[in-house]
Amino acid sequence: MSAAAPTIPNSLLLNRHKPTRLLSPRPFAVRCTAATQTAAATPPTASSTRLFNFAAGPATLPEPVLLKAQSELYDYQGSGMSVMEMSHRGKHFLSIIQKAESDLRNLLNIPDSYSVLFLQGGATSQFSSIPLNLCRSSEDSADYIVTGSWSDKSFKEAQRYCSPKVIWSGKADKYVKIPDFDNLEQNPDATYLHICANETIHGVEFKDYPVPKNKGGILVADMSSNFCSKPVDVSKFGIIYAGAQKNVGPSGVTMVIIRKDLIGNAQGITPIMLDYKIHDENKSLYNTPPCYGIYMCGLVFEHLLELGGLAGVEKMNKKKADLLYQAIDESKGFYRCPVEQSVRSLMNVPFTLEKSELEGDFIKEAEKEGMVQLKGHRSVGGMRASIYNAMPYAGVEKLVGFMKDFQARHG
Ligand SMILES: Cc1ncc(COP(=O)(O)O)c(C=O)c1O
């Protein structure tokens, strides 16, 4: 061993592939500030290697957010460590989670009478949390509107913890509709009415919401795939929940916005991690939260506020969706979208080819042009373009150009 070796921290000796400036032995008193400052002085720029990613989730994130995260990855704002490495109870992370909550409150104009929770377990764990927290026992009833695979899954999970009833299902029509609210037979004794605001697989989106006629006036919505894509009047809901990985961050964070009076009534069998009261009392820090994911969501909320808020975001989303649906509708049947026009999703656009044998070629050729993840969900086939907030207009323009060219060659 050389004489200098003992002065090199073990962690650096292990990382031989790291850049030399990080490897050079230095006194412990000298921190890696030079490297950090260099990174900050020349922020990374957008790369032409990025693809247009039409995935349904995890999905594309805003480039400015990725670049900001990249610039802060190694040393978060002079803290000397990455957000991934810091204590969730330390001052830096506390200010990250508090700002994320306050920015989300601003974005959605969330009333003070609602709590905002940053949880784990995906929207899927909310399928269980909701009946467990809202129903006193398995005897309690709940109304479910089933407009696609996700609301179907949430209904099936609720069957374990309460007595839910499907009061409307679009299954017979292959999930292409939203019901007429006036004709819904809601149970006045139900504990809550549950909807999926946007069916990610079938591309069906509620444009307005049914008024709950149950005793507590409780409407619960799974907004996983259209969360923060447009303004929403939160006061119409008892609970809004959403997995982050479509519009607002990486997978691993689940947001729950809940009317405060609905907290604290969980069934005795509720696992502690599914009890809203525990998370509310501990400000989402009962156990170690998904810190980096929450940080990323916070950057996205900040970015959406910088864009001017959700009204502007919705306008842009409409512009993108109009362009794509118009291309489908004007293709004289070469492309088809099965969903009823008035409830077509601004986020997930499913479509098929009249000549279904060409769908494989369509997907492969699009991939070669830098447009990926266009394959429809395995349960429905065809294609699906997810055009969340972070999909640039240019991405949709490119897709539409490609669709026209493909039709010209194969029509
Ligand atoms: C509308 C909707 N609800 C629920 C889920 C399940 O979310 P998770 O995988 O985060 O549990 C998804 C996932 O894609 C979804 O799109």
PDBQT file of the ligand as one rigid body, heavy atoms in Angstrom, charges set to zero:
ROOT
HETATM    1  C1  LIG A 501     -56.438   5.367 -12.791  1.00  0.00    +0.000 C 
HETATM    2  C2  LIG A 501     -55.471   4.482 -12.086  1.00  0.00    +0.000 A 
HETATM    3  N1  LIG A 501     -55.767   4.060 -10.846  1.00  0.00    +0.000 NA
HETATM    4  C3  LIG A 501     -54.930   3.266 -10.155  1.00  0.00    +0.000 A 
HETATM    5  C4  LIG A 501     -53.742   2.854 -10.690  1.00  0.00    +0.000 A 
HETATM    6  C5  LIG A 501     -52.827   1.967  -9.889  1.00  0.00    +0.000 C 
HETATM    7  O1  LIG A 501     -51.778   2.751  -9.461  1.00  0.00    +0.000 OA
HETATM    8  P1  LIG A 501     -50.486   2.137  -8.733  1.00  0.00    +0.000 P 
HETATM    9  O2  LIG A 501     -49.792   1.291  -9.731  1.00  0.00    +0.000 OA
HETATM   10  O3  LIG A 501     -49.755   3.381  -8.344  1.00  0.00    +0.000 OA
HETATM   11  O4  LIG A 501     -50.977   1.375  -7.565  1.00  0.00    +0.000 OA
HETATM   12  C6  LIG A 501     -53.381   3.266 -11.970  1.00  0.00    +0.000 A 
HETATM   13  C7  LIG A 501     -52.083   2.837 -12.539  1.00  0.00    +0.000 C 
HETATM   14  O5  LIG A 501     -51.756   2.979 -13.671  1.00  0.00    +0.000 OA
HETATM   15  C8  LIG A 501     -54.266   4.099 -12.679  1.00  0.00    +0.000 A 
HETATM   16  O6  LIG A 501     -53.963   4.503 -13.909  1.00  0.00    +0.000 OA
ENDROOT
TORSDOF 0
